[in-house]
Amino acid sequence: MIPITTIERLANHVGETVTLRGWVHNKSSKGKLHFVQLRDGSGYVQCVVFKGDVSEELFEAIGHAGQESSLVLTGLVKAEPRAPGGFEIGVKAGDVLQKVEGFPITPKEHGPDFLLSHRHLWLRSKRPWAVMRIRDCVISAIRRFYDEQGFVCVDSPIFTPAACEGTSTLFEVNYFDDEKAYLTQSGQLYAEATAMALGKVYCFGPTFRAEKSKTRRHLTEFWMLEPEIAYATLDDVMQNAEELLCYVVKSVLERRQTELEVLERDLTKLHSITAPFPRLSYDDAHALLEKAAPGQHKYGDDFGAPDETILSNAYDRPVMVHRYPKEVKAFYMKRDAADPTKALCVDVLAPEGIGEIIGGSQREDDLELLLGRIKEHQLPEEAFAWYLDLRRYGSVPHGGFGLGLERTVAWICGLEHVREASPFPRMMYRIYP
């Protein structure tokens, strides 16, 4: 029996005859030879079809098979350092399952709107192929990291009865019996509940923000990792975030070299992602901004994209900015006992202009203080009754953070726009396909 294998496993079959199943990525012909660059989702390989080695029908069929025609090819695996991927297939038999002509995504230039409208086909091109495989590697590394650290995955609900971080960025939906519900902005509050049951947890799933923002850093639907740790301080949260990012980048460098090469990523920038990360207080960060761009940032305000760019470009690895003014942070963040005007929070800014990829904090564990904040922010107390119970029964210091998957992938891949890091991006003016 001739084994059916994938392109990424060809190294295990040098000198053997195998069967590959895939699609024509590119093709050229010279007389009695067809050179087919085959893709199968796991990689790319050159298949050489010599007229004398195959049936006349197969040779003719391959000659008329355009880009994205589906093929099953059987042939001898040869090591060929000059070929893409380092291997070559000498085809002996096969079948053209479907002959394709006029594939819309061709080597010619297309604008971003055309490519996004044809995202279902554009995903087959080399660049998005590489990005999606790196995204998968990031996801698996995250899960492996937390599994090794003894965390339990307990995903939070998508439908929520109230806002987590303010009502202006919620997508409202009609629930049953005219009840209003909202698509989640964050799974954090529910992760806090599961942390009180299981100690160390994380949730990892889609979140939704109805921000009317069209910047290269924003999507309306994105995936977020949210670990939550019982008996944790802000320092514990920062340490966990630092260890996670180092682990993820190391995993991508080890497992996705080919894909990083396709993206022409500067690997020296990724090899520099090692601990410790620089840690700046908000006050120190403001002072750095004043020196770099006097008058651009007003003390007391949150940092905007230009501010984050200046701060992140000052370092060759992520920078942690901690202890922001309490007024610019969420109601659930604990105040700093040493300076009650500050929240015990941290934002992690990725280098190369990506900006914030992590936002976290130590949570307020005092019932009366938290109740006061809910009233202060004019949030519906009844919707948070269950959340307040976490402070009534066995409250402990605890904390966690949220990591935006697409921004993290965009940073690691060196992408200009976060939309490339999502298989089907949802933005303010795009919900198709």
N, C-alpha and C positions, 0 to 999 in steps of 0.2 A: 504494500500500500504506500502510495506517495503521500507524505505528510502535507497537510495544509498548515501554513504558518503565516506570520505577519512580518512586515519589513523590519520592525525593530528587533526581531529575533533571528535575523539572517546570520548573525555571527555564530550561532549554534549549528548552522547547516552548511558551512563551507565545504564544497566538494560533493554535496548531495543534491538530488533532484527534489524540488518542492513545488507546491502549488500556492500561488498568491491570488487574492481576490481584491480588486480595487478599481480605480478610475484613471483615465488618461489625464495627467496633469499637463503634459507637453509632449510633442512628437515631432520628429524630423525624419526625412527619408532620403536615402542616397542609393539609387538604382535598386539593387537586390537586398538592401538593408533598411529596416525601420528601427529607429531609436525611440523607444517609448519610455518617458518618465512616468512611472506608475506611482500613485499614492493610494494608501489604504487606511488612512487615519492615524496609523502609528508612525509613518515616515514616508520617505521617498526613495525610489530605486530606479536605476536605468535598466531597462529590459531590451536586449538586442535580438531582433527578429530577422534571421537570415532566410532568404527565400528557399534555399536548399534544405533547411532543417524543419520546415513546417509544411502543412498542406497548402496547396494553391489557394483554396477557399479562405483559410485563415489569414494568409499573407494579404490577400485582396481586402478582406474585411477590416484588418488593422489599418491598412492604407487609407481607408475611407472613414475611419473612426476619429471624430473630432474630440476636442477638449471635453472632458467629463463623460465620455463614453465608458460604459462599465465593462470590465474585462475579467476573465479568469485565465491566468497564464501559468503554465507548468514549464520549468526549466532548471538548468544546472546553476547553482550558486557559486560564483567566483569572487575571490577577494580582488578588488580593483581600487587602489588608493586614489586614482584620478577621478573616479566616478562619484556622484553624490551619495553620501552615506558610506562610501568605502567598499561597496559591493556592486556586482552586476549579475544579471540573470541572462543566461543563454537560452532563449525560448525554444522549446521543442514541440509544444502543443498548447491548445487553449481554445477559448470561445469568446466571441463578442456578444455580450448579453443584450446591450442596447447601443446602437450607433447614434451619436448625438451630433447635431450641427447647429452652429450659431449660439453657443453658450454666451449669455450676456456679459459675464465677467471675463473679459479677455485681457491680454497683456497691455492693451492701450489704457491711457489715463482716464479715470472717472472722477467726478467730484464727490465730496463726502455725502451729499444728499442722495445721489444715485446709489452709492454703495450702501448707505444705511437702509434705503428702500428695498435693496436686494440683499439684505443681510443674510437671509436664509441661503443664498448662494455664495455670497462673499466669504462666509465662514470657511469655504473650501480652499481659499487662497492661502499661500504659505504664511503670511504675516498673522492673520487671525488664528490659523492653525497653531502656530507657535504660542501665541498669547493664551489660547484656551488650554493648552497642555501645561503651561506654567501656572495658570489659575488652578487647575486640578492639583498640581503639585503643592501649591500653597495650602489648599484646603486639606489635603491628606497630611501635610506636615503639621498643620494646626491641630488636627484631631489626634495625631500620633503624639505630639508634645503633651497635650492634656491627658491623654490616656496614660503616658509614662509618669505623669505627675500625680496620678490618682484622682483626677477630676471625673465627675459623672456628667454626661450630656443629658440635659433635661430641657427640651425646647419649649419656648414660651408661646402663648397663643397669638395668632395674627389679628383676630377681632378683640378689641379692648373697649371698656366702657368709658374711659377718660384719657386725657392727655398725660404724657409722661414729662414732656419738656415744653409745654405751651401749646395753646389751641390753634395758633395761626398757621401751623404747618401740618394739620391733620387732614386726611381724606375721610370724609363722613360717608357712611353707607346706611341704608335702611335695613334694620334688623327685623325680627318678627314683631307683629302687633304694634307697628309704628314706633318701635323703640329705636333710638339712634345708637349706632356703634361706630367705631373708628378703626382704620387700618393702623397697625402698630407703628409707632416711631422708634420703639426700642423694646427689647424684651427684658430690660434690666429689673424692673420692679418685681416681675415674676421670678426672675433668677435669684433675687434676694430671698424670696420665700423658699425656694428649693434649696438654697445654701443653708438656711436654718434647719432644713431637714437632713441634708446630705453632706454638709461641711464645705466641699469644694465642687463647684458645678460650672458648667458653661452652656449657653444656648447659641445656636448658630443657624440663622435663617434670614428670610427676606424682611426688610423694613421699608417704610414708606414715609417720604417727607414731601409735603405739598408746598415747598418753597418755590416761589416764582423766580428761580435763578437759572441763568443760561451760561454759567461759567464752565470752564473745562474741568472743574472739580466736582460738579454736581450731577446726580441722577435722582429721579423721583422714586425709583425702586432700586434698592441695593441690598447686598447681603452684609450682615454684621455679626461678628463674633462677640459674645459678651460673657466673659468669665466673672464669677462672683465668689468671694472667699470669706467665710466666717472667721472671726478672730484675726482680721487683717487691718493693718494701718496703711496710710498713704505710701509709706516707704515699701511695704510689702507689694502693693499694687504696682509701683514703679519697677520694682525688681522683677516681677512676673512679666510685665510688658517687655522689658529689656531682654530677658531670657528668651521669650517667645520669638521676637523679631530676629534675634541672632540665629535661632534654631531654624526658622523658616528660610531665611536667606541661604544658610548653609545647605539646607536640603535642596533648594532650587539649583544651586551651583553644582551639587553632586549629581542630580538626576536629570537636569534639563540643559545640558551643555549645548546640544544640537539646536534646540529652540532659541537659546540666547544668541547663538551665532546667526541664526536666520534673522533675528531682530537687530543684529549688529550692535549688541549691547556692550558697553564699556565695562568689562568684568572687573577692572581694577576698582571701580566704584563700589561694586558689591563685595569684593574681598575685604574692603575696609570696614564693613559692618561688623564690628566686634565690640564687646563690652570693655570698659564702661562707656555709656553714653553721657555726653555733657548734660548737666542739670542746671537750669537757670530759674531763679525766682522770677515772678512777674515783674518785680521792680528792676531786676538786673536786665531782663529782656527789654523793658521800656528804655532803660539807659543805653543799651546797645543800639536800639532803633533811633534814639535821639542823636547818637553819634553818626550813624550811617545816613539818616534822612531827617534832619532837624524839622520839627513841626508836623511831620507826617502822622504820627500817632499821638492821640490825646490820652494822657494818663487817666486810667479808670475805665477806658473803653476796652472791649474785646479786641483781639488782633484780627485784622482783615487779611485778605489774600496777599496784598503787597507786603504787609508786615511779616507774615509767615514766610514769604519768599526770602526776605532779607535775613531773617533769623536762621532759616534752614541752610541758606547758602554760606553761612559763616562757618559751617562744620562739614566734615566728610562723612558723617553718620547721623542718625536721628538725634534730635535734641529734645530734651524733656523740659517743658516750661510748667512750673508748678506755682500754686498759691495765687490764684487770680483774685481780684476783688469780688466779694460775694455777690454784688449786684448783677454781674454779667454771667453768673452760673446758676444752675438749676436748684430748685427748692430742697432737694433731698441731700445736698452736699453738706458735710459737716464743716463747721467753722474751725479755724485754727485757734487753739487756746492761747498761743503766744501772740496772736494778732487777730482779734475777732472780726476785723474788716476783710479778712481774707478767707477763702474757702480752701479746704484741704483737697485740692484737685490737681490734675496734671493733663496737659495736652502733649502728645508726641508728634513732632513735626518731622516729616521725612525730608531728606536732602533732595537737591535738584529741582526745587520749585513745586513739589507735589503738595506740600502743606500738611495739615493735620491728618493723621491716619488713625490716631488713637485719642480718645477722650475718656478720662476716668476720675475716680475720686474715692475718698473714704466717705461712707454714707452716714447721715445723721442717725444716731442710735437712741437719742433721747425722745421719748414720746411727746412731752409737752412742747419741746422746741420744734419738732416736726409738725405737730398740729398747728402751731403758730405760723409756720411757713406756708402751710396749705391755705390757711385763711388769708395770709398776707398776699399770696399769689392769686387769690380769688378762685381757687379750684374747688370743685364740688366735694365737700367732705364725705358725703355718703358713698361716693365712688371709690374713696380711698380707705374705707373702713377696714377692709381686709389687710391693707398695707400697714395701717396703724397697729393692727393686732400683732404684727411682727415685733413691735416695740413694747407691747404689753406682756408678751409671754416669752421670756428668755432672750431679751435683747443683748446683743454683744457688739463690740466694734467689728465692722466688716467693710469691705470695699470691692471694687471691680472696675472694669473699663469696657468700652466698646471699640472694636477695630473694624473699620470699613474695608471690606474685602477688595472692592474694585479699586479704591485708591492705593491700597497696598500692592495689588497686582500691577497697576499703572506705574508705580514707583519702581518696582523690581524689574519690570520690562523696559523702562525708559520711554513710556508712552506720552504723547503730547496731550491727549484727551482721555478722561476716565471712561468715556463711552466705548472705547476699544477693549476695555477689560471686562465687558459684559457681553454674553452671547447675543442677547436681544435687548439693547439698552432702551430704557424708558426715560424720556426727558420731557421738558415742559411742552414741547410741540411735536413730540414723536411717540406714538404708541403702535406703529405698524413697522414691520410685520409682527 
